[in-house]
């Protein structure tokens, strides 16, 4: 009886979504994550090149 909470916790730990589950916009969760990472990398590259400054 003491191990019941442990078994329940372990059972729930395996309930996470996988990368192939449907995500936002009809993409899989893995594809959505990859697009988010690519967008973040593009933002970093834009700021490194000074592309965020307004032209005068």
One Martini backbone bead per residue (centre of mass of N, CA, C, O) as a GRO file, in nm:
protein
   56
    1UNK     BB    1   0.053   0.066  -0.016
    2UNK     BB    2   0.309   0.256  -0.018
    3UNK     BB    3   0.363   0.222  -0.344
    4UNK     BB    4   0.129   0.356  -0.495
    5UNK     BB    5   0.232   0.650  -0.543
    6UNK     BB    6   0.478   0.561  -0.708
    7UNK     BB    7   0.326   0.419  -0.938
    8UNK     BB    8   0.160   0.666  -1.023
    9UNK     BB    9   0.397   0.851  -1.092
   10UNK     BB   10   0.521   0.665  -1.310
   11UNK     BB   11   0.271   0.653  -1.494
   12UNK     BB   12   0.253   0.969  -1.545
   13UNK     BB   13   0.540   1.012  -1.670
   14UNK     BB   14   0.445   0.851  -1.948
   15UNK     BB   15   0.219   1.089  -2.055
   16UNK     BB   16   0.364   1.230  -2.258
   17UNK     BB   17   0.423   1.382  -2.539
   18UNK     BB   18   0.494   1.352  -2.866
   19UNK     BB   19   0.633   1.461  -3.170
   20UNK     BB   20   0.367   1.336  -3.338
   21UNK     BB   21   0.179   1.511  -3.221
   22UNK     BB   22  -0.046   1.734  -3.241
   23UNK     BB   23  -0.034   2.076  -3.320
   24UNK     BB   24   0.004   2.376  -3.420
   25UNK     BB   25  -0.113   2.427  -3.743
   26UNK     BB   26  -0.080   2.103  -3.821
   27UNK     BB   27   0.160   2.031  -3.664
   28UNK     BB   28   0.392   1.892  -3.512
   29UNK     BB   29   0.558   1.924  -3.224
   30UNK     BB   30   0.842   1.902  -3.354
   31UNK     BB   31   0.801   2.112  -3.579
   32UNK     BB   32   0.731   2.351  -3.396
   33UNK     BB   33   0.997   2.350  -3.240
   34UNK     BB   34   1.185   2.392  -3.486
   35UNK     BB   35   1.064   2.665  -3.571
   36UNK     BB   36   1.125   2.814  -3.308
   37UNK     BB   37   1.433   2.775  -3.322
   38UNK     BB   38   1.473   2.916  -3.598
   39UNK     BB   39   1.356   3.191  -3.513
   40UNK     BB   40   1.560   3.244  -3.287
   41UNK     BB   41   1.812   3.234  -3.468
   42UNK     BB   42   1.725   3.466  -3.656
   43UNK     BB   43   1.714   3.681  -3.435
   44UNK     BB   44   2.010   3.662  -3.353
   45UNK     BB   45   2.130   3.725  -3.635
   46UNK     BB   46   1.998   4.005  -3.668
   47UNK     BB   47   2.138   4.136  -3.417
   48UNK     BB   48   2.438   4.080  -3.503
   49UNK     BB   49   2.400   4.258  -3.787
   50UNK     BB   50   2.209   4.516  -3.731
   51UNK     BB   51   1.899   4.477  -3.851
   52UNK     BB   52   1.733   4.646  -3.618
   53UNK     BB   53   1.807   4.897  -3.737
   54UNK     BB   54   1.719   5.202  -3.843
   55UNK     BB   55   1.704   5.372  -4.114
   56UNK     BB   56   1.830   5.715  -4.234
   0.00000   0.00000   0.00000
